């Protein structure tokens, strides 16, 4: 098995700097046997008796990396190793698709769909119908988009913020509970858990991302509807970001499979909410390998059960109006909190105040000169680090921050189709934003008006604010303890 052709490696160095702080457990070094080649690592004063257990090896000494072990630190895989990514690949997709005992379900994010639509010069709605046609021709059972799960994430995030705000009002200590930080970006979460630590973790929203909410819906609710155990459903998510592969591999997003045993010790195997994540670029590679173009594929009827499409399939349905390339958390929560907390209806487009760059902006709700709500969006690590430092110094005056690791947000994710030669990334982003939000084939409604979401809250989850949504639609994050560190080599 080899790398996906969509993965490009460049500027690699064989030197593993201790400042990259691999946090995997330190294991005793294996005894050197006669005839073995020695590999020398400068570990900045680390004793010779300890060595980071970075990569597991087979008996053939081929290095293998499990995504469950990866923390996106870019510090352990270098050009000196032959690395095989064993999970989350196109090859795995085809292998699992061929299993007659399971049914394959594909869910597509709006960002990935929009990127493919722009590349092939078609509308996002046409891209959805033709992607449905493509995947079903391969043997996929159902194709949904993540509109339903996105609405669940928005509603749960709204409720979480209002609860935090009221808690802060009661205690009178806003800096203890706020700002609430968005949690749907796995690149940001990985950075927060690994590099920022316990000071910031309590501020991170517990609401699952749309990808993982969809995993809960597919493996639990939908599995019951089609009378299949979760272990017989192979769930594939098409996403704009490689870090989504890491998110799907988190142990928090899996449940024990009591029907099987994973090893001779009798340990239970697990059922992942999302089994495989493929990026937009990987889907494009799949089409190219079969000499197919979305522009020439036929439309296929959409599986509307969880998809955001009108009943006659003439328009896509969105939940927010503007700048929602990262699912619209800021706008949705701001409008809801203004109404719920202060009885104020925010009409029309939000009036943002831009920061020092295009990826930093804020919005304020005021009354008689008093700030009632102050929200911010911070994309890219330069802006993220500034927000983090303000929180640590207790100088953050925001109530909510929508954080995304990628400059430009999810529409500019690393797994998206790259700009054509001669076109700048910012120009492509602007094209994608127009295609996503201003298409004639798109209508907007409040996430709470989604009839499927209403039905699932009523019939499956027991209502908004009950205990089951907390179990199914929320998670927890934790600081990862570092075992190797040399702050002198840390580069920002």
N, C-alpha and C positions, 0 to 999 in steps of 0.2 A: 504494500500500500504506500502511496506517495502523497506528497503535499498536494493540496488543491492548486490548480494552475493559477487561481486568482490570488494566491498568497505570494507576495514579492518580498524577497529578502535583500537588503542592501546595507552597506556601511557596517558590516558586522566586524566585531573584534573578538579575538580569542582570549582577551584578558578579561577576567571576571573581577571587577572592582568590588572590594568589600563594602563600599558605600552603596552598592546596589541592594545590599541588605537582604539576601535570600533568607526567608523566614522559615524554610523547611527545617525539620529537626536535624540537629547535628548528630552524626553517627560516627562511631569509631572507624578509623581508616582500616581497610582490609589489609592483611599482611601481604607484603610484596613477595611473590613467588619467583623462582628462578626463571629467567627468560621473559619476564613481563617488562614491557616498556614503562618507564617512569614518566608521569605527567606532573609538571611543577606548576603550582598556583601560588601567586603572591597574595596571601590572605591578610596582609597588614598586621602581622604579629600574632595571628592565630597559631596556637600550638600545633606541632606536627601530628599530634595524636588525634586531632579532630578534623573532620572534613565534612562539608555540607553534602548531604545525600540528595544531590540535585536531580539525578536522572537514574531511573531503574534500567537495568540492562538484561537482555536475554542471554541464554547460554552462547549464542553466536556473537555476543558483545555488540549488538546493534542497539544504539541508544533509543529509548522510547520515552515519550512524555505523555502523561495523562493530564487532560485539561483540569481534572479535579485538583491536581497539584499546582497548577499554574496560578501565579498572582500577577501576571502581566507586568513583571518588573523588568523584562528584557535583559535579565542578567545571567541566565543560565544556559541559554541555547546559543551557540556560536558556530562559526563556520568550520570549527574543528570536528564537529560531530555530525553524524548522519542521523537526522531526527525524523521519526515517523509519528505523525499525529494520528492516533488510532481512533479518535472519536470525532464526531461533528464534521464529517467529510461527505463529499458527493459519493465516494465509493461506498461508504457505510449506508447512505441513503438507498442506493441501488440494491445493495445486499439485503437490507431489511425489507425493501419493497417486494422482493422476490419471495418472501416468506409467506406461504399460503395460509398459515395459522393466524396471521395478524391482519388488521385493517389499517391502512395508512391514511392519516388526516394531515393536511397541509394548511397552515394558517399564514396569511400574508399581511405584513405591515403596510400601512398607507405610504410610508416613505419609500419602501422597496418598490412598491407598485408604481409610484410616481417616477422614480428613477428609470425604470424600464420603459414607462410610457414616453418619457422625454427622449430616451435613446432611439426608440423606434418611430417617433413622430406620430404617436396616437394619443388618445385621451386616457386618463387613469381608469375610467369605466371600461373602455375597450381592452385595456391591458389586463384588468381583472378577469373579464370574460375569456380572454384568450389564454391567460395563464391557467385558468380553470380547464380549458380545453387541452392545453399541453400536459398538465399534471395527470388529468384523467386518462389521457392516451397512454400514459406510462403505467397505469394501474392504480392510481390513488383513488381512495373511496370518496373522500369529501374534501372540498376546498373552501375555507372561510377566510374572511379578513379579520383584523383584530379590533373592529369598531365596537363590538359588544364588550369585549374585555377592557378596552380603553375607557368605555363609559363607566364600568365598574371601578376602575382605578381612579377616575376623576371624582366619582361620588364618594368613595372611601377616603380619598385625600381631602375632599371638602369637609367631611365629617371630622376627620382627624384634626384639621387645622382649627375649626371652630371649637372643638373640645380643648385643644391646647390653649387657645386664646382666652377662653373662659376660665380655665385653670389659672392662667397668669393673672387675670383680673382679680380672682379670689385671693391669691397669695400676694398680689401687689409686686411680684418680682418677675417682670417680663424676661429679663435676661437669663432666668433659670430655665424657662420653657421654650423661648423663641430666640431666633427665627427657626421655623420648621424648614428643613432642607429636603428638596425633592430627592427621591431614591430610585427613579426609573432608569438611570444611566449606570450600567455596571462598571464602566471605566472609572467614574467618580467614586462609586462604592468601593471598588478595589483600592483606590488611592486612599480613601478615608480610613478603611480598616487597616491597611498596611502601614501608611506613612503618617497619618494625622493622629490617630489614636483615640483614647478614651474621652478626651475633652470634647470631641466633636460628635461622637457616635450618638449620644442622647438626643441630639437635635435632628437626626435623620428620620424621615418619615418611615413608618413601618409598612406602608401600603405597597403591595407587590406591583411590579411593572405590568403593562398590558400583556407582554409575552407570558409571564408566569401566571397571571390571572387566567389567561386562555388555557394554560396547562391544567389548572385546577378544574376549569369547566369541562375540558375534553376528557380528562382521565377520571373524573368523578361523576359529574352530572350527565354528560353525553354518553359515557360508558353505560350508565344505567338505562338511558333511553334506548340504546341499540342492543342492550342485554349482552354486553361483552365485558369481561374483566379488564381492568386497566392494563394488565400485562399483555393483553392481545391487541392493544392499540399502539401503533407507532406514530407518534406526534412529531411533525416537522414544522419548524417556524422559519419563515423567510424574513430576514431582518437586515437593516442597513449597517450593521456593526459587528465586527469580529468579537468584541467583548461580550456580546450576547451569547456566544458559545460558552464562555466562562460562567455567565450567569446561570445558564441551563444546567451546568455541571455542579452547582453548589449542592451540598448534601441537604441543605434546608429545603430544597425543592424536590424532594423525593420521599416516598413512603415505603415501608417494608412490604415486600411481596410474600405473603405467608404461604402461598401455594408452591413456592420453589425454594430450594436451598442453593446458595451460591458456591459453597465449597464443602470439602469433606468434614470440616469442623462443625457443620450444621448452621452456619451463619445465614441469616435471611438475606436474599437479594433484595434490591430495591426497584421501585417503579418510579421513573423520573416523570415529572409533569411535562417536560419538553425533552424528547429523546435526542433530537438533532436540530441544530440551527445551521441554515445555509444563508450565505449573504447574497445580496443582489448580484454582485459580480460572479458568484458561483452559479447562479441561475442562468446568467448570460452565457457563461462557459458551457453549461449543459445544452442550451439552445444552439450555440455555435458548433458544438461537437456533433449535433444531429443535422447541421446545415438548415436550421429552422429560423424563421423570423416571426416575431409576434405580429408584425404587420401583415403577414400572409396566412396566419392561422385563423380558423373559423371561430366565431363567438360560440360560447357554450353557456347554457343556463347556469345561473349562480346559485349555489347552496345558500339560501337566504336565512337559515335558522339563526345564525350568529353574525351574519354579515351586515354591514351598513349600506344597504341598498333599498331603494323604494320598491313597493310591491310589484310595479310593472317593470322593474329593472331599468328604468330610464334615467336614474340619477343616483349618485352616491350620497350618503348621509354623513355629515360631520357634526361635531359637538361644539366647536369654537369657530370664531370668525376670522381671526387674523394671527399671524406670526405663531402658528401652531405646528411648526415643523418638528417639534419635540413633544407632540401630543396635547399641548395647550393647558398644562397644569396651572401656570400663573394666571392666565385669563379666566379660566373656569373657577378657580378657587377665589380669586379676587371678586368676581361678580357675585358668587354665592355668599361669601363672607360679608360683603357690603349689605346685602339684603337680610341675611340671617342675624347679624350682630347689630346693625344700625338701622335696619329698615329702609335702606337706600337702594334704588334700582339704578344700576349703571347702564345707560343706554349708549348705543353706537360704539364705534371703535375706541379702544383705550388710548389715552394720550400719554405716550411714554416720554420720559426724559432720558435722552441718550447719555451714556457715560463717556469715558475716554476713548472707547473703541466701539465698533459695531456690535460686539458680543456682550456688552454690558449696558443694561437699561433698567429703569425703575419706573414705578407708577405709584401715585399717592392718592388716597381718598381723604379729603379735608372737609371740615365743617367749621366755619367762623374762625379760620386760621389755625385750627387744631388738627393735627395729623391723627386720623383714625386708623388708617391702614397704610403700610408702606411695603411694597413688594419689589423684588428685583429679579432679573434674569442674568445669570453669569455663565457664559459659555467659554470653554477653553481653560487650560490650567493656569494661565497668567491671572485671569479674573477669579478663578476658584481660590487660588492661594491668597489673594487679597481679602476675599470674604472670610476665609478660614482665620486669617490673622486678626481680623476685626472681632470675630467671635471669641477668640482666645484672649484678646485684650479687653473683652467686654465693652467694645465700642461699636458693635453692630446695632444699628437702629432699624433694621428690617424686621418685618414679621414673618415673611416667607421669601425663600429664594429658590427659583427654578435653576438647578445646576445641571449642566451637561459638559462632558469632557471635551467633546469635539467643537472647535470653533464653527459657528453656524448651526450648531445643534444636530439633531439626528438626520436631517436631510443631507448633511455633509459627512455622514458616518464613513468610517474607513472601509466598509464593505460595499459602499455604493459604486456605481459606474463612474469612472473617472472622466473629467472634462475632455472633449475632443482637442486635438492639437491646435494650439493657437487661442484656445478659450480659457479664461481664468476661472478659478474655482468659485470666486465670488459671483461671477456672471452666471455660472451654472446654477448656483444656489438661488439666485433671483428668479431664474427661469422655473426652477422646481417649485418655489413658493407660489408663483403665479399659477402654475399648473395644478398645484394641490388645493389652493384656496379660492381661485377665481374662475374655475371652470363652469360653463353653463350646465354641466352635468352634475352639479353638487348643490345640496340643500343643507341648511343648518338647523339643528334643534337641540334643546337642552338635553344633556345626558340622562336626566331623570325622566324624560319623556320617551325613552327607548322602551317599547313594549316588551321586548324580550328580557331586558334587564329587570323591569317591573315584575315580570312573571317569575324569573329565577329568584329574585329576592323573596317573593311570596311563597313559592312552592318548594324551593330548595334551601334557601338560606334563613328563612324565618324572619325576614324584614330588616330594613336598614337599622343599624345600631344594636342588633341582637348579637349573641355570642358566636354563632356559626360564621358570619362574615369575618370576624376576627381570626378564626381558625383557618378559613379557606383563602382569604384575600389579603392577609397580612403576614409578615415575617419579622425577623429580628436580625440586627447586624451587631458585630462585635469587633473590638480591636484585636488585631493579630499580633501576638507577642513576637518581638524580634529576637533572634539568637545571634545574628551577626551584624555588627554595625561599626562603621568608622566614619563619624561625621565630617572628618577632614576631607574625605573624598566625595562627599555628597555634592551633587551639581543640580542647580535649579534653573 
